[in-house]
Amino acid sequence: MACYWIFLITIFLAILALSCIAQQPPCATYKFSSNRQFSSCSDLPVLNSSLHWNYHPSSNKVDVAFRHTGVTDRRWIAWAINPTSGGMIGSQAIVSFPRMDGRLAVYTSPITSYGTRLEQGNLSFPVLDLSATNQNNEMIIYASLKLHGNISTVNHLWQVGPMSENTPMMHSVAPSSPNVKSMGSLDFLSGRITTRRSSSSTLKNIHGILNTVSWGILMPIGAVIARYLKRFQSADPLWFYLHVSCQLLAYILGGLAGFGTGIFLGARSHGIEHNCHKIIGIALFCLATAQVFGGLVRPDKDSKYRPFFNWFHFIAGCSTLILGIFNIHKGFDILQPAKFWRLAYSGIILTLLLVTLLLEIFTRWCMPRTKLSVSNTVDNNTSTVNIAVAAMEV
């Protein structure tokens, strides 16, 4: 009987031990080669990274170890605290990377712009015992931070990026990239970490959606309506109002809202330049604005200036369509969304092209034959009536 109870107690203790181990984060089992020990740690949600720390409330000092795994090439890593906001600007970073000669660089860098090259500089708080290691496909930064004020919760960021010789280069800024999700708040006392999404990423998505719907969908639909629907006499003047409605809505969404968000994003993103995308966007806005104001002063049909207006309207419209679709694909390259969205938009454009081809065939070849057949039938009926009338007169 005693053996039975001993067996049950052993099983219970084993299950309890396993549950405690299961509740520990993977970072808790890591052993530092330098025999350093940290009482708290957290596996960060992106970029194969973890943070270990010892917090000393009495002195408001924290010893940290930022660890990045899966290193297979030369890259820089950084961990930062932002005392003023939750974003990149204003963050106080600790950076490390392997130099071309094999030595490991580790230093502090205050971030003052989006175009930073992580230049060395002093932080807004003291940093002691700064060091780094690069071995076994992992990089680790060690530091002791003396925080200002009696605070335990901070905004923190972590990053990884490519190298060009001994210069850190810009990391990916696509909204789908993990690099724009590597920020949050950290409570050194409780160990609670929360992540947040960059507000600029949301604005980039809104910018992309507005311009895709306007320049890439509504504008082509309005052009198709103007070219083909007006050839049906029964659709006059409905085709004109549909055409104007599509193009005006597209101009409001893309020319005003989309262009405005693009200017705002450019003003916020110092050092990030997408010159080709920006120049085409400006050209599109100018062409669309000229089309809108040109429509307001459109000459009458019998005016001698009407042919010049028609040519301008046609050339500006075709240029807007081509540049708009091209610039949308440039936007996809910048945002790097899921492959589904690029395929979905390509499918919409192919569908519009197929509809355009079918309407072109129908209006160019089928409609003239139908009109000719109706004309011949009318002529034959007229001739028959004339013959019958002549016979009655005789």
C-alpha angles and dihedrals in degrees: 000000000000090000089053093055092045089053093051092047091050091051091048093050091047092052090047092051092048091050091051091050091048091053092055117094115243090249090064091069095053117113118207115225091222090061090244116153129206125192096208136035142163133200104230114228098237142028096035092274140137135189126218124188150167114211122203107194095186093062096024088233126141129194111207139186117194111198127193120185136192095051109170101153142027109292141145125242129197140181121193146179120215110205094184108041145352096257137081099265110086096019119141107223139195111208135192135177139152114259124225090258091055097256118129118240119209124170145132124269129184111215112225102159143018089247094061121142089200094256116192117261145136121282128227090253132041119271119199137183094018115184142138142201133206115193142118091026093300136100124208130189119201124195144148116224128201104207122205118240130006097297132135101175118074140169108248136185134188130194146180126196146161128272133229105199102300097341123095110230132209116286122224114291098186112131090235092052119104088227091076092050097054099103138085145120126294129200108202092195101051097024090231114153125187125185127214135196121240112255090219090061091058090048091050090054091050090049091051095047094048094050095042093052094044109037095024105042115011095044094053091045091052090050092051090050092051095047101044112016093059090062089072109081091208090060094059120141094002092075091057094053092046091049094049092045093052095046095043092050090048090051092051093048099039107018095046111017098029094043091045094053089048092055090047092050091049092051092051096044103068110185095017109106129181096173099171093049091046096048093049090048091054091048091051092051091050093048093047092047090050089051092051095049091040089058091054092057097036110154120238119267092254094047118114089228094057095089090055091050091048091053093047091047091050097046094043091047094050091046091051092051095049096043092044095055091043092050092049089058089048086054090052089054090053099043095037095204125181113300090246093071095053090047091047093053092045088053091052091051092047090050091052090049091051092049090048091051093050092048091048091053093046097047096040101044112008100046096051091051091049091051091047091050091050091047092051091049091051091048092049092049090049092050091049091051091048092051091049091050091049091050091052091051091053 
